[in-house]
């Protein structure tokens, strides 16, 4: 039952690393969630960037997304690093991982549903919640 605890948490950590790296590498990371972002803004990115006052906005957004991506990668590395079987043999670490990853998954999903309900990241959030529940179940039955 121990690996049933680790595998979902490892998948969450890897997903965060991949997502963060994508936000850091893509030339226009705000376009990864274009429909939801434009819906939230109330205008298209073309309209937003065409105004002279917003001419430097793409560079600013790129900078913000790079930092955001970096933090998501770092969080993913922490989750991945602390989900190794040698670490999770201690029930206190398992509980800490479950609490922290749970706060991240549930609050992230709630914010996405509230602020950007048309985002494709809602499916990812739901998937992470299912993985978290699977790890929680494995923790309860851990021997």
N, C-alpha and C positions, 0 to 999 in steps of 0.2 A: 504494500500500500504506500510505501514511502515515495516511490517514483511517480505515483499518481498525484502526489502533492507537488512534486518538483516540475513535472512536465508542463502543466498549464502556466505556472509562474515563469518558467523559462521562455515559453512561447510569448507571453506578455512582454518580457524583457527584450526579446529579439524583435518583436513588432515595434517597440518603441525605438530601438536602435535604427531599424530600417526606415521608419517614418521620419525620425530626426535627420538622418542622413539625406533623405529625399528633400526635406525642406532646406537643407544646406547646399545641396548640389544643383537643384533645378534653377534655371535662369529667372523664371517668374513664378516663385512658389505660391503666390496668392491665386494663381490660376489652377492649382490642384483642387481647389474647392470653389471654382469660379461661380457656378450657379448660386450656391448658398451665399457666397460673399457679395455678389451683386444684388441678390435679394435683400440682404441685410443693409447694404448701402443705399438701396433704392435707385441706383443708376448703374450703368455698365462701366467697366474699367476704361473703355475707350472714351466715354464721356468724361470720366473723372480725370484721366490723364491729358485730355485735350485742352483743358483750361491752363492758361499760362502760369497761373499761380501754383498749379500742381505739377509743374514740369520736373521737379526733383523728387516727386513722390515715389516713383518706381524704385529709385536708388535707396530711399529711406525704407520702403517696405522690404526690399531685398535685405537690407542690414538687419531689420527687426526679425525677419524670418530666419536669417542665418543664426542669430543669437537664440531664438526660440528652438531651432533645430538642434543647436549645440546642447541646450538644456535637456531636451527630450532624449538625445543620445546618452547624456550623462546619467539621467534617471534610468534609462534602459540598462546601462552598464551596471548600475547599482543593483537593480532588480535581478538582472542576470547573474551577477557575482554572488549575491546573497542567496540565490536559489539552488546553489550546488548542494548535493546530498550531504557533504561533510558539514555544511553550515546548518542545514535544516534538520539535522539529527537532534538539535537542541530545540525543545518545544517553545522556548521563549523567542527564539529567532523566527520560528514559523508563525507564531502569533503576531509578532511585530511586522513581518512581511505581509501577512493577511490584512492587518489593520491599515498599513500604509498603502498597499496596492489597492485595497478596497476603497479607501478614501479617494484615491486618484481615479479609479474606474467609475465609481458611482457618481462622484461629483462632476467628473468630466462629462459623463453621459447626460446627467441632469442639465448641466449648462448648455450642452449642445442641443438638447431637445428644446430648451427654453429660448436660446438665442438664435440658433441656426437649424431649425427643424428639417430643412430640405438637404442638409449636408449628408454626403455619403459616409462621413465619419461616424454617423449614428450607428450604422451597421457594425463598424469596427468597435464602437463602445459597447454595443450589446454583446458582441463576441467576447470582449474582455470580461464583461460581467459574468458570462457563462463560464469562462475559464476560471475566474476567481471563485465562483460557487463550487466548481469541481475541486479546486484546491482546498477550499474550506471543508467540503465533505471528506476529502482524503485526510485532512488534519484531524477531524473528529474520529476517524477510524484508524489513525496512525498507530502502529505497533512497533 
